[in-house]
């Protein structure tokens, strides 16, 4: 039985029910049938760490059970080869959504429901419901609510995984034409926001950058008025672009606004992260050059400090 697409709305929140998560027992092995799920016991997250080609992953020693409001019991993982990186979030955004926390059971559940490249195309619940990737994203959002995850964080996370589903998802309940329409809408939204953010930054600092255009909501005004106009544009324009997303317009609106508002923060963090990785590589491969660079930076800082402080 295939699950229907359920997008939902922020105005209709699910009631928090922590007992929907419970201990899922253990998988059957050659040594025995394993332990059955126990709805009366709290979930037990027992992780075994693996390092595969320098990438840290974890195996679940015990299964995790969740009783979904539409699909009934979901029991994961389905096989012992399952691996997870906990909450799958880029390092740039772990300040907003950490790898672990209250939302961890929901993140592990979602990881197990979303098929990897070598996994079956979908998961089937114990009651025979086929769970495609779109439904898995909805389950993730509801399950985060049951773990006590805040409303804003869980809708941000749902929007992020929905964008991932649009671009890389398999076993989606859409026709190829509909799937490509979502991809085009998401691509246009991301490109427009990045380009307008680039132009708005040039407008704010009154510089002429290649390809930048004047944005009328900022114009030639005092800096605080241009800053307010830029923020307003970062909210209004993504909301308008989200109309291109059709049934997924809620995800488009949230993802678009977050991208626009946090664009400069993300670029700054990306520069810092890339600089750190470059310095780590330099220190590992050429330690003398790293020490020389550190000396140059310190000397230049002393000179600048002295000049600016002493006039």
C-alpha positions in Angstrom: 0.0 0.0 0.0 1.6 3.3 -1.1 1.5 6.3 1.2 -0.1 9.5 0.0 1.8 12.8 -0.1 1.0 14.9 2.9 2.5 18.3 3.0 0.6 19.9 5.9 0.8 23.5 7.1 2.4 25.3 10.0 -0.9 26.3 11.3 -1.9 22.7 11.9 0.6 21.3 14.4 0.6 17.8 15.7 0.2 17.1 19.4 3.5 16.1 21.1 3.4 12.5 22.0 6.8 11.2 23.2 5.5 7.7 23.8 5.2 7.2 20.0 8.9 6.3 20.2 9.8 3.0 22.0 12.3 0.2 22.1 12.4 -1.7 18.8 14.3 -4.8 20.1 17.0 -6.3 18.0 17.2 -7.7 14.5 17.2 -11.4 13.9 20.6 -13.0 13.4 22.1 -16.4 12.6 22.2 -17.0 16.4 18.5 -16.4 17.0 15.3 -14.5 16.1 16.2 -11.3 17.9 14.1 -9.4 20.4 10.6 -8.1 19.5 9.7 -4.4 19.9 8.4 -3.4 23.3 5.9 -0.5 23.2 6.1 -0.2 27.0 9.8 0.6 27.1 11.7 3.8 26.3 13.7 3.8 23.1 17.3 2.7 23.6 19.7 4.3 21.1 22.9 2.1 21.2 25.4 3.2 18.5 28.5 1.4 17.3 31.1 3.7 15.7 32.6 2.9 12.3 35.2 4.7 10.3 35.0 4.0 6.6 37.6 5.8 4.4 37.9 8.5 7.0 34.1 9.1 7.2 32.6 8.5 10.6 29.3 6.5 10.6 27.3 4.6 13.2 25.4 1.4 13.3 22.3 0.9 15.4 22.8 -2.0 17.8 19.1 -1.9 18.8 16.2 -1.1 16.5 14.1 2.1 17.0 10.3 1.9 16.9 8.0 4.7 16.1 4.2 4.6 15.8 3.3 7.1 13.0 -0.1 8.7 12.9 -0.8 7.6 9.4 1.4 4.6 8.8 1.3 2.7 12.1 4.5 1.1 13.4 7.8 1.9 11.7 10.6 -0.4 12.9 14.2 0.6 11.8 16.7 -0.3 10.7 15.4 -3.0 8.3 18.8 -4.7 8.1 22.1 -4.9 10.0 24.1 -3.1 7.3 22.4 0.2 8.0 24.8 3.1 8.7 24.0 6.7 9.7 25.9 9.9 10.2 23.4 10.9 12.9 21.7 14.1 11.8 22.7 14.7 8.2 23.5 18.4 8.2 26.4 20.2 6.5 29.0 21.4 8.9 28.2 25.0 8.0 24.8 24.7 9.6 25.5 22.7 12.8 25.1 25.9 14.8 21.5 25.9 13.7 20.8 22.1 13.7 23.3 20.2 15.7 24.3 16.6 14.9 22.6 15.3 18.1 20.1 16.5 20.6 16.4 16.0 21.2 15.8 15.5 17.5 18.2 12.5 17.2 15.6 9.7 17.4 13.7 11.4 14.5 16.9 11.9 12.5 17.9 8.2 12.9 14.3 7.2 11.9 14.5 9.4 8.8 17.9 8.1 7.8 16.6 4.6 7.9 13.5 5.4 5.9 15.3 7.3 3.2 16.9 4.8 0.7 20.6 5.0 0.0 22.0 4.3 -3.4 22.5 0.6 -2.6 19.3 0.2 -0.7 15.7 -0.8 -1.7 13.7 2.0 -3.3 11.4 2.3 -0.3 10.6 1.1 3.2 7.5 -1.0 4.1 6.0 -0.5 7.5 5.0 -3.5 9.7 1.4 -2.8 8.6 2.3 -3.0 4.9 2.4 0.7 4.1 5.1 1.6 1.5 7.0 4.7 2.6 8.4 6.8 -0.2 10.9 9.6 0.4 8.3 12.4 0.5 6.3 10.5 3.1 9.6 9.8 5.0 10.2 13.6 5.1 6.7 14.1 6.6 7.3 11.4 9.2 10.6 13.1 10.1 8.7 16.4 10.8 6.1 14.8 12.9 8.6 12.6 14.8 10.7 15.7 15.6 7.5 17.2 17.2 7.2 14.1 19.3 10.7 14.4 20.6 10.0 18.0 21.7 12.0 19.7 18.9 10.9 23.3 18.5 8.4 24.3 15.8 10.8 26.6 13.9 13.7 24.1 13.9 11.6 21.2 12.7 10.0 23.1 9.9 13.4 24.4 8.8 14.8 20.8 8.8 11.7 19.5 6.9 12.2 22.2 4.3 15.9 21.3 4.0 15.2 17.6 3.5 12.4 18.4 1.1 14.9 20.3 -1.1 17.3 17.3 -0.9 14.4 15.0 -2.0 13.6 17.3 -5.0 17.2 17.1 -6.2 18.4 13.6 -5.3 15.3 11.7 -4.0 14.4 8.3 -5.4 11.0 6.6 -5.1 9.1 9.9 -5.0 5.3 9.9 -5.7 5.6 12.3 -8.6 5.6 11.8 -12.3 9.0 12.7 -14.1 7.4 15.9 -15.4 6.2 16.9 -11.9 9.6 16.0 -10.4 11.4 18.1 -13.0 9.0 21.0 -12.4 10.0 21.0 -8.7 13.7 20.9 -9.6 13.3 23.8 -12.0 11.4 25.8 -9.4 14.0 25.1 -6.7 16.9 25.9 -9.1 15.3 29.2 -10.2 14.6 30.1 -6.6 18.2 29.4 -5.4 19.8 31.2 -8.4 17.5 34.2 -8.1 18.2 34.6 -4.3 22.0 34.2 -4.7 22.1 36.7 -7.6 19.8 39.3 -5.9 21.8 38.9 -2.7 25.0 39.6 -4.6 23.4 42.7 -6.2 21.9 43.9 -2.8 25.4 43.6 -1.2 26.9 45.7 -4.0 24.1 48.3 -3.5 24.6 48.4 0.3 28.3 49.1 0.0 27.8 51.4 -3.0 30.2 49.5 -5.2 29.9 48.4 -8.8 30.4 44.6 -9.1 30.4 42.8 -12.4 26.8 41.8 -13.4 25.2 43.4 -10.3 21.9 45.3 -10.8 20.3 48.1 -8.8 17.7 46.8 -6.5 14.8 49.3 -6.1 13.9 48.2 -2.5 17.3 49.6 -1.4 18.3 52.4 -3.7 20.4 55.4 -2.7 19.3 55.8 0.9 20.9 56.0 4.4 22.7 52.7 5.3 20.1 51.7 7.9 17.3 52.2 5.4 19.1 50.1 2.7 19.7 47.4 5.3 16.0 47.4 6.3 15.1 47.2 2.6 17.5 44.4 2.0 16.0 42.4 4.8 12.5 43.1 3.6 13.5 41.9 0.1 15.0 38.7 1.7 11.6 37.9 3.0 9.2 39.1 0.3 11.0 37.8 -2.8 11.4 34.2 -1.6 7.8 34.1 -0.6 6.8 35.2 -4.1 9.2 32.6 -5.7 7.7 29.9 -3.5 4.6 30.1 -5.6 6.5 28.3 -8.4 6.8 25.2 -6.1 3.1 24.3 -6.3 2.2 21.8 -3.5 5.6 22.2 -2.0 5.3 26.0 -1.7 5.6 25.8 2.1 9.1 24.2 1.8 10.0 26.7 -0.9 9.0 29.7 1.3 10.9 28.5 4.3 14.0 27.3 2.5 14.0 30.5 0.3 13.7 32.9 3.3 16.3 31.0 5.3 18.7 31.1 2.3 18.2 34.8 1.7 18.4 35.9 5.3 21.4 33.7 6.1 23.2 34.1 2.7 26.0 36.4 4.0 26.4 34.4 7.2 26.7 31.2 5.2 29.3 32.7 2.8 31.3 34.0 5.8 31.2 30.6 7.5 32.2 29.0 4.2 35.2 31.3 3.9 36.3 30.6 7.5 35.8 26.8 7.1 37.7 26.8 3.8 40.6 28.8 5.3 40.8 26.5 8.3 40.9 23.4 6.0 43.6 25.0 3.9 45.7 25.9 7.0 45.3 22.3 8.3 46.5 20.9 5.0 49.4 23.4 4.9 50.4 22.5 8.5 50.3 18.8 7.7 52.2 18.9 4.4 54.6 21.8 4.9 54.9 22.7 8.6 57.8 25.1 8.1 55.7 27.1 5.6 52.9 27.1 8.1 55.1 28.6 10.8 56.5 31.1 8.3 52.9 32.2 7.4 52.0 32.5 11.1 55.0 34.7 11.6 54.1 37.0 8.7 50.5 37.3 10.0 51.7 38.2 13.5 54.2 40.7 12.3 51.7 42.4 9.9 49.2 42.5 12.7 51.7 44.2 15.0 52.5 46.8 12.4 48.9 47.6 11.7 48.0 47.7 15.4 50.9 50.1 16.1 50.1 52.4 13.1 46.4 52.6 13.9 46.9 53.0 17.7 49.7 55.5 17.7 48.6 57.5 14.6 
